[in-house]
Amino acid sequence: RDMRLSSFLITAFLCACGIATACADAPLTPLSVSERIDRLGVKVVVMEIYNSQDDWQALLGGIATGEIAWLRVANRLRPGSDAGAAEQLALAVGEALEHRPINVLRVAVPEFDLPFVCDGPDVDDPRYDSYELSIKAIELRQRKLASISETDLVKVRDQCINYLEKAKSETARFYGVQR
């Protein structure tokens, strides 16, 4: 019993100090990720989170909500990411178009290039692993964007819709579907 208590106290201390890279009972939040970036640097944090499948999926899921705090985290992580991590961050930001497109255009697009955000979903993701599922996601993104009427976003909104239209053709080509 004393051993379990000691182990628990050590783990709690390490989590509180940020020494442990993953604390099972401490879900990622925008604040916790930002504090880790401030303490450890962006490259270290990207590497740590990317190397923990559960944390990485939680991070991407948070970003995909399109909540401003999560999009700001994505912006902070982008410069410290490369290759697969950078692509997955952009895909999560693109998915956020399905939920809060105004936030994406206002907060994330300055950091993430429009052609990458306004692209089709990740065909390796089981939620989008068919032509029909991918097209459904693209069309949802286009509908959400089309509902934006803020005059300062009209130009970027229309560009994003056009990129998504191109993504339909690329998706059809990927799946061998004639359009």
Disulfide bonds with the S-S distance in Angstrom:
Cys15-Cys23 1.95
Cys118-Cys160 1.90
